[in-house]
Amino acid sequence: MGGQYRITGDKYPRLRRPRRRRRLVLAVVASTAALGLVGWGTLQLIDVFTGDEDQAAAAGPKADCATRVSPSPKASGSAGKSGKGKADKPGTSVNGFPAPGKITVNVLNATPRAGLAKDTADELKKRGFRIGNVGNATKEYDKKVKGAALLLGAKAAEDAALPVLNTQLTGARLKTDGRTKATEVDLIIGTGFKALSKQKDADKALADLTSPEPTPTTTRTC
């Protein structure tokens, strides 16, 4: 052969692959294996977390969470049947309202029906109320009360004695005047009056007024 280099003898130099290519191949193989492991690990993690969520969704609320419903403290005291009982003792009240035994009711008849004031006063007395004057209404109200009744009292009785008396009948109208005694009120019977509420209905209305049902509260602990 011509040129600067010549091959002589019966032995020839061995031709080898460049080492750079071998390293490149090894790097590609290693990278592929690493990516495969990473992908497999990711799938396993996804399966673990999604599996837990599915189980939690199927099971409902978390097992370590508890919901507890607690009633609010009940109002102290009890009106008792017909407003009688401990609350009727002098100087006592029920949940801010005077007991029937502390309220004096003047029963006045503003209708043409005779004897209505006395019958109503007798029934209120049986239910624990004190009775004051019983008779006909004054000219200011005589035959001028169109509804069942007009309950008349001092401004201080608006949220005390008047609502208590109002539990004994339906359809009455409440009104305040200039008197100062909060525990003395007038029941002026109107033309629409038929009778006092039934005893059991009046007792329930009085109990609801003086001892309202507690509002439950919900507490969630985790």
Buried (B, 14 or more C-beta within 10 A) or exposed (E): EEEEEEEEEEEEEEEEEEEEEEEEEEEEEEEEEEEEEEEEEEEEEEEEEEEEEEEEEEEEEEEEEEEEEEEEEEBEBBBBBBBBBEBBEEEBBBBEBBBBBBBBBBBBBBBEEEEBBBBBBEBBBEBBBBBBEBEBBEEEBBEBBEEBBBBBBBEBBBEBBBBBBBBBBBEBBBEBEEBEEBBBBBBBBBBEBEEBBEBEBBBEBBBEBBBEEEEEEEEEEE
